[in-house]
Amino acid sequence: MPYFDAASTAPLHPVARQALTAALDEGWADPARLYRDGRRARMLLDAARETTAEVLGTRPDEISFTSSGTQAVQLGVLGTLSGNRRRGRHLVHSAVEHSSLLHAAEVHTTAGGTVTEVPVDRLGRVDAAEFAAALNPANGSGTGTALACLQSANHEVGTVQPVAEVAGLCAEAGVPLLVDAAQSAGRAAVPGGWSLLAASAHKWGGPAGVGVLAVRKGVRYTSPLPVDERERGRVPGFVNVPAIVAAAASLRAVRQQAEAEDARLRALVDLIRARVPQTVPDVEVVGDPVHRLPHIVTFSCLYVDGEVLLGELDRAGFAVSSGSSCTSSTLTPSHVLKAMGVLTEGNVRVSLPPGTEEAEVRRFLELLPGLVGAVRAPLGLPSPAQPLPPSSAAAAADTGPQAPVGPLVLDTLGRRCPIPVIELAKRIGEVPTGGTVAVLSDDEAARLDIPAWCEMRGEEYAGEAPAAAYGGDRGSAYLVVRRSG
């Protein structure tokens, strides 16, 4: 089965497998002990720390190993906020950070801290000047910014952030910057200027259960956990030396191969970005087409339940993932797609691991149109290549002046994506040109998907109003003016 979900976790690199097997025999003992086996484990741990520091561009004594990338991010956030509490209690981060950081921000606000979430554009990229402005909040409380956070590249759409520019602005403001490099570590050098960096071994082909937290010298940091003598007091508990050795070995191997392999994967992703809109009607490819990670491409399909589409792809032999609201247990849109203001329904993320063959990608592209068409077929939608069928009312509008009529109200309250957009597509033909449709929905995804549908189909989105104004007992009314004749 072609595995196209490397952004979630990459297959174990062969070098990691070899290093892990060897380290299980040599590095099983407690590296804090002075007897021979302990000293041998300590030598392996120190060598792994040096290798990791070299690849990430930092000093070995600034590296601590954690149990995961999530733990690295959360320790980095909470420890730096604690260490800088005299400076203030304000945290700044982009709107598209990983959920691990957002959960740490929730803990911070629960404890009385403040947070500014910097918006992104439709490509998922922050504006550096806007980020810098958030470092000095005009909240009237005199609270200074203790920490800023910006991912190196987005985990859902691959957009690369302006880390170097933001790092310079943070340095001017005297604010430490934490960079979540989980998706880029090993693939590309992280721009300098950061104060803290977090990474995750299983993203680059190392074993799961190893994260990296780098804290530059001079950064005020106080562990939010009880402190012991291990990992410089930042991460308590026994370290997994064999897994760390394997993680470091694979990080070096991946970095050495990155230039050639990333060029090859970028060409395959360019092929997907070009072909999907050509062969699948009503699809939106999201994320920056240029400033992006080489192996990730994300697109969303109108009128498609993301979970159903992923199931069809799985049956066809392809493992992909989704940020769609329809695959979330909370039934809310991906916060990344929401922040970008792009279509959320029928979302598919393809992330290619090293070694992906062109033939596998071409087979995916051959099968995708038929699979999407099969999911859409039972809905009875008009063909996207044909004009939407006019109703008798719309036809009458072409024969002479008509008396004004109220908007067509579509009650989809209590129904989840993609039903609101499907009903809109089915019924828009009943509205004369210039007429209005009010779609009633209490599904959060509708706030994003209906405007996106309008942009894709050439209709006018006229805004949002309370559903009560159109007979609804909850939710919102999303107003669409028909422009197509």
N, C-alpha and C positions, 0 to 999 in steps of 0.2 A: 504494500500500500504506500503510495507517495505521501510523505509526511510534510505538510505545508504549515506547520504551527511552531516554528522555531522561536518566535517571539514569546511564546509561553514557556517553552523549555526546549533546548537544543538536544539532539541525540548525543550520547556520551562520545567524546572524541577518542579515537584509538590511543592517543598518547595518554589521556586521562586513565583509560582502562589499564594500560601497562604500568603506569606510575602507581595506581591504586593497589594493584596486585602486589607489587614489590614493597610498597610501604606498609601493607598489612603484616608483612613478615618482619619488617625492620622498625616500624614506627608505632607499635602498639602500646608502648609503655608510657608512663606519666612523664612528660618533658620537664616537669618541675623537680624531679628527683635527681639525686647526684650519682646513683649507681649507673653501671655501664649501659643498661637498656634505656634508662631515662635520658642519659647523655646522648645516646644515639637518636632517640626521638626528638630531643631538643635541637640537635644539629639539622635534622630534616625539617623541623618547623622553622628554624632560622633561615635555612636556604629557601624555603617556600616564601617566606616573608620578603626576602631580598629580591626574588624573582618577580613577585607581585608588585613590589614597589618600583622596580625598574620599568616594568611595562606601563604602569599607571603614572609614572613621572613624579614619584614622591620618595621620601626617605623610608627605610625599613622600620625605623622606630616610630613612624607615624601611622603604620598599618596595624589594625586589629582585625582578627577574624571573628565573625559572628556565625549564628546558626542559619542565617538566610539573608537575602537582600532586604526583605521586609524589616527584619530586626535591625539591620544596619541603618536603614533610613530612619526608623523610629527612634533608635538610640541617638543617632546624629541630631535629629530635630529636638528631642526632649532634653538631651544632655547639653546642647548648646544654648537653648533657651534658659535652662537652669543656670548655666555658667555665666550668662550675660544678663541675669535678672536685674542687676543694678543699672544697667543701661536702659532697660525698658522691658515691656511685655508684649511687644508687637511683632507679629510674624507676617512675612510677605511671601506668597508663592503664586505660581501661574495657575490658571483655571483647569489645566489639563494634566496636572501631576498624577502620579500613580496613587491608587487608593491607600497604599500604606502610608503615604505622607498625609493624605486627607484625614485619615483616622488619627494620626498624631496631632494634627491641627485641632481636631474635635476635642481631644484630651486637653489641649492647651486652652481652648475657649471655655471648656467646662470649669477649668481652674481659675478663670477670671482674665485670661489673656485676650488680646485682640488679634484679628487676622484680616489682611487685605488680600483678596484674590484678584490677580491681574488678568484681564480678559485676553483672548487671542483672536486672530482674524480667521477667515474661513479656511485658511490653509493650516490652522492650528499653531501659529507662530505668535509669540509675544512681541510687542514693540518695546525695544530697550528703553526708550525715553519714558514710556508709560510705566514700565517697571521701576525705573529710577524715581519717578514721582511718588510712587507708593511707599518708598523707603522713608518718607517724611510725612506721616499721616496728619491731616488737618482735622484731628478728632477732638481737639480742645482739651485733651486729658494730659497733655505733656508726656505721653508715653512714647518712648523711643523704640526704634526697631532693633530687636535683638538678633534676628536671623532672617535671611532671605533664602528661598529654595527655588531651584530651576533645574528641570531634567535636561540631560544632554540631548535627548531625542525622544519623541513620543512613542509609547509602547503600542498604541492602537493604529496610528496612521503613519508613523515613521518620520514625521517632520522634525528636522534638526533645529534646535533653538540657538539664539545668538548668545551663547555662553560667554565667549570672550568679551563681548561688548558689555554685557550685564555685569560680568566680574569686575571690569574696570570701573564701572559706575558704583558698584557696591564698595570697592576699595576706596573711592573718593569719599563716600559717605561713612566709611568706617564700619560697615556692616558685614559680618561674615556671610559667605555664600556657600550653601550646601548644594552640590550637584549630584543628582541621581543619575548615574551612568550605567544603570543596569542593562539597557539595550545596546549601548555603544561600546562598552568596555571589551577590549580584544579586537573589535572591528575597526576602530579608529582611535587616534590619539585624542584624549580629552583636552580641550583648550585650557591653558594655565589660568591662574588667578583665583582659583577656587580655594575655599578654606576647609571644607569637608567634602568627601566624595564617598558615595555608596555604590556597591556593585554586587552582582549575584553570579556565582560560578555556573549554575545550571543554564544560564542564558548564553554562555560562550562555549558550552560543551563539557564543562566540568561536572562533577557529581552534585546532586542536590544536597542541601544541608550545609552549604558553605557560602557565607556572605563576606563582604569586605567593607570595613569602615576606616577611611583614612582621615586623620585629624591633623592639620598642619600645626607645627610648633607655633606657640603664641596664641592659639585660639583658646578662649576660655571655655572649658568643658567640665561639667560635673555630672557624673553618671546618675541617671534616674533610677538605677537599680542598686541593690546592696552591693558593695564593692568587695572583691577578694583580690588576691595577688596576681591573678591571671590577666593576660591581654591588657596590661598597663592600667588595670582597674576599670576599664570601660565595659568589658563583657565578662561577667562571672561564669564560672563553670568549666568543666573539663573540655579541652579542645579536641576535635577529631583530627588528629595528625595525618593519618592516611588520606582522608578526603581532602584536607588542605594541600597536601603534597600533590595529589592528582589535579586539584583545581589550578595550582600555580603552573604545573607542567603544561596543562592544556591551554592556559591563558597565553603562555609564551609561544606555543605552537600555532595557535589561532592567529596571534598578532603577526607572526612571521609569514603566514600564508594569506593575510588579509588583503593585501593590495591586489593580487592576481584573482583571488576568489571573489572579492567584492565587485570587481569589474565584470566578471562573468555573471554574477547574480543580478547586478544592476541592469545588464542587457536583457535578462529574462523578465525582470519586473517591468522594464520599459515595454516589452512585448505585451505583457498582460495589460498595462495601462492603456496601450493603444488599441488592442483588439477587443477588450470587453465592451467598450461603448459602441464599437462598430457592429458587434454581433448580438448584443443583448439590448433590446429597446428599454427606454426609461430606466437608465442606470446612471448613478453619479459616482465617479471616482474621486475620492477625497484625499486630502493631504497635499503637501507641497510636491510638485512634480520634479523639482530640481534639488532643493535643499532637503534631502531626505536620506534615511538609511537605505543602503543598497538592496536589502532583502525583503522589505515590507511594502505591500500594496493593499489598499482597502477600498472597497466599493460597496454601494448600497443600491438595492433593487426595489423599485416601486412595486406595490401590490403583493409583496412576498413576506411571509412569516419567516424570520431568520432561522428559527429552530428547525422548521420543516425543510428549508433549503440545505442547512447543514446536514440534516439526516439523509437527504437525497445524495449529497456529495459523498457522505460516508459510505452509503451503499454502492456508489460508483467507484469507491476505492481511494477517496481523497480525504485526508485529515486536515481540516481548516478550522478556524475559530471565528467568533463574531463579537462585536460590541453592541449588537442590537438589543433593544429593550425586550424583544420577544424571547431572548434566551436568558434573561435575568430573572432570578427568583423573586426580585422585588418589583418586577414589571415596570421599571423606570428606565428611561433611555440611558445609554452610556453617557457619563458626565463629560467625556472628551468630545463626542459628537455633538452633544448639547451645547457645550461651550463654543464650538466652531459654528453652530447654527446650520448644520448640514443634515441631509436626510439620514434618519436612523433605521428605518425599516429595511428588512432584507439585507442586513449588513454582513459582509464577508471580509475577513482579514486573511490574506495569504502571506505567510512569512517563510521564506525558503531557507532551509539549512544548507551548510556547505555540502557540496557534492551533488546538489540537485541537477538532474539531467534535463536538457532542453526538450527531449521527447516527452518527459512527464508533464512539463508545462504545456506543451502543444496539445497533448491529450486532454488536459484539463480545459483548455480553451475550446476544444472541439465539442466536449460534452456539456459545458456550462449552458449554452443557449437552450438546448433541449431540456435540461433539468429545470431551468427557470421557467420555460414555457409550460412544462408539465405541472409545476406548482401553481401557475397562474390560470391554467386552462379551466378548472372547475368554477372559477369566479365569474365567468360569463362577461368578461370585460371586452369593450371594443378593441379592435386591433390598433396598436399605437401608430401603425403606419397609415391608418385611415382616419378621416375626420370623425369625431364623436357624433353619433346619429342624432339629428335634430328631432325634437318632439313636435307635436302639432302646434304647441304654443310658440316654439322657436320658429317653425316654418311660417306661422301666421305673422310673425314679426317682420318678415320680408315683404309682406303684401300690402302694408300700409300702417298708419299710426295705430297704436294699441293703447288701451287704457292702462295706466300704471297698475302693476300688480305687486304684491308683497314678495319678499324673498322666499325661495324654496327652503324649507327647514328640514334638515336631515338629522334625526335623533339617533345618535350612536352612543348615548350615555350607557355606561356599564360595559362597553365593548372595547377590546384592546386592539392595539395595532396588529395588522395594518387595516382593520375594518373601516375606520373613519375615512381613510383616503380611498379605499376601494369603493365605498358607497358614493363618495364624491365623484369619482371617475365614472361610475355607472349612471349617475343622475344629472351630471352637468349638461348633457345634451337636451334636457327638458327646459333649460333656461334660455331665454332669448339673449342675443348679444347685448351687453350692457346690464343684464339682469344679475341678481345676487343670489348666492346660495349661502345659507347659514348652517354650518356643521356643528352640532352640539356634541361635545365630548368631554369626559372627565379623565381621559388618558393623557398623561403628561407628554407622551411622544407626539400627540397631534399638534402641539404648539410648534414643533419643529417641522414635522412632516408635511403639514398642509401648506405652509409657505414654500417649502422646497418643491412640492408637487406643482404649485402655481408657476414657479420659475421654470421648471422643466417642461411644462405643457403650454406655456405662453398665456396663462390666465393672470388676473390681477388679484393679489392678496390685499384685502381691504382692512385687515386688522382683527382684533379680538374684542369681544364684548361679553358681559355676563350672560350666561345661558338663560337666566330668568327673563331677560328681555324678549326671548323667543320661545317661551313656554317651558324651558327646562327647570328642573328643581335643584340642579347642582352643575358644577363644571363651567365651561366657557363655550361661547359661540365663535366660531372661526369663519369670517366672512370672505367670500370669494366672488369677484365680479367676472362674468364670462366675457372674454375678449375674442375668442375664436369664433368665426362665423360658420 
